[in-house]
Amino acid sequence: MKKNLTFLLAALRLNTTCGQRVALLSMLFLPLMAMAQKQYFLPTAESSADEKDRPMIEVYLPQHPNGCAVVLCPGGAMRWLSWESDVVKMASFLNEHGIAAIGLRYHLNKASMPQGMQMPPMVDVTHPETFTQADANPMHNASGDSIIRLAAQDAKAAIRMVREHADEWHISKDKIGFLGFSAGGGVAIAATMSADSMERPNFLCTNFGPSLMPVTVPQDAPPLLIMTRADHPNVAAGLVALFMEWKKAGANAELHIYGDGRGPYELMPQTGETTTETWSSQMLQWLKAKGFCL
């Protein structure tokens, strides 16, 4: 860190523009990349699969744990995983705040895209009623739905494994939850709906990740935090519908809709120029308010 800081400060003394200086300074406030301390294949993994395709978790433990753990479900349209942005960077951020991070590699759809596939209609945030039972999946098919169910099994197995290792990893068994990005949010929601007591998260956070199947809110549903941008087609409307399903069931839910920008986003430096960049600090505040971390 010291070498990085020296380099950046030296760079600021050069003939850089104001915009370049701001960009360099913002790098100072992004966490260093975390390194996974442990890797475990999940029991849902097929032994015959290539190692790179086998569902597994990577464990990132903080120096000063506060007992909270977040299973990170990265996005990638169920066809790839945005690992660096949704897991490695987020793990660094969470570790800095005493939170254990568990990166989840879940089942992905390896099938070819259907020939002649049409783009789904774009649904505006003002029409959440378009999505019956908050199901915002734009293209249901048998193979795709099967992969979502397999990925949900992976996510549940990850929660179970974290609970089994809770004492070893200095984690409280009642402070384990999901943070899903994009399709990973859909995976986390599906897992939460079908989990038993050992597999169910204590909290559920989804970042621009609506449900990919009809929502049936479990009787003991965990508190839900939803974050998205208003101008994200289908996603924002699907997440408003999800919020309404949770509330209709009498479960605890909070919804943050940011008005700046369009589409997905990741961990960002706090420049004060947008409201979307505050999502990570607002998530931390929510976790603290709910009693999951200090």
Buried (B, 14 or more C-beta within 10 A) or exposed (E): EEEEEEEEEEEEEEEEEEEEBEEBBBEEEBBEEBEBEEEBBBEBBEEEEEEEEBBBBBBBBBEEBBBBBBBBBBBBEBEEBBBEBBBBBBBBBBBBBBBBBBBBBBBBBEEEEEEEEEEEEEBEBEEBEBBEEBBBBBEEEEEBBEBBBBBBBBBBBBBBBBBEBBEEBBBBBEBBBBBBBBBBBBBBBBBBBBBEEEBBBBBBBBBBBBBBBEBEBEEEBBBBBBBBBBBBBBBBBBBBBBBBBBBEBEBEBBBBBBEEBEEBBBBBBEEEEBBBBBBBEBBBEBBBEBEBBE
